Amino acid sequence: MNKEFQDFYFDQDAIFMERNSREFRQRIKAIDGNAEAVCDYLQDIRNRPDSVIKDVFYPKFVTPENYEICRIKEGGGYGGLFSVTFKSLDASKAFFDALEVHKGPSLGTNFTLACPYTIIAHFAELEWVAQYGVEAGLVRISVGQEDPALLLEKMRKALDAAEAAVRSA
């Protein structure tokens, strides 16, 4: 490896990575807390008989026993990334369109992002992934550090839009 290694790491990237790591634990704690609050809210809605939500894919609700094996025991959360599916594609589209967050794929930022994950990752193979239970209407959300009350209000408004889409269909 020493013969082939070439250090192409850009100096400014190293500086920014070090700077961003200074408050990493506080940022992750806020993101974990926000995501758990949002997912608890969505799961409560999902449990209602008339809910437009089909599933909330979040480690706390899906195979938590597996997640507990690798979760940081002292102060570790469930992470900021989750996915949600809906009982109809119309509801999914309405939710995504009405959700007032930045749109785009992410594995973590300081602000919340949402994307139609299956469409982005598997657009040319939707029938194939459907065989494995991956729905075209899946919305992936990477939660940020915003005020939790504001995030919950954004989710509520987006769910209102999803419910309205189902009623008008």
C-alpha positions, 0 to 999 in steps of 0.5 A: 500500500505504501508504494501505491498510496497518493495523498490527494486529500485537499487541505481545506477539506481537512480543515473543514472536517476538523472544524465540523467535528468539534460539535459533532456529539451535540449535533448528533444528539439534536438530530437523534432527538428530532428524528425520534420525535418525528418518527414517534409522531408519524407512528402514532398517526400510522396506528390510526385506522384511517391513516394514510401512512402504511409504514414508518421504517425507523430502527426503533420500530423495525427490528429494534432487537437488531439495532440494539446490538450495535447501538451506542448504549450511553446516549446513543439514539436511533439516527436521523434517517428514516423512510415512510410509505403510504397507502397510495401513491397519490398520498405519497406524492402529496406528502412529499410535495407539501413537505416544506423541507429541502429536497434531495438525497442525503446521509446527514446534514444539519438541516432536514432533507427529503427525497423520493428514494426509490424513484432516485435509486431505482427508476429504471427497475421499479418492477424489479424492486417492487418484487422485494417490497420496495415501493415507488412511493417511499419517501426517505427523510434525513432529519436535521437540527431544526426546532422539533416543534417546527419539524412536527408542524411541517410533518402535520401539514404534509400529512394533511395534504396526503389525506386531502389527496386520498379524499379527492382521488 
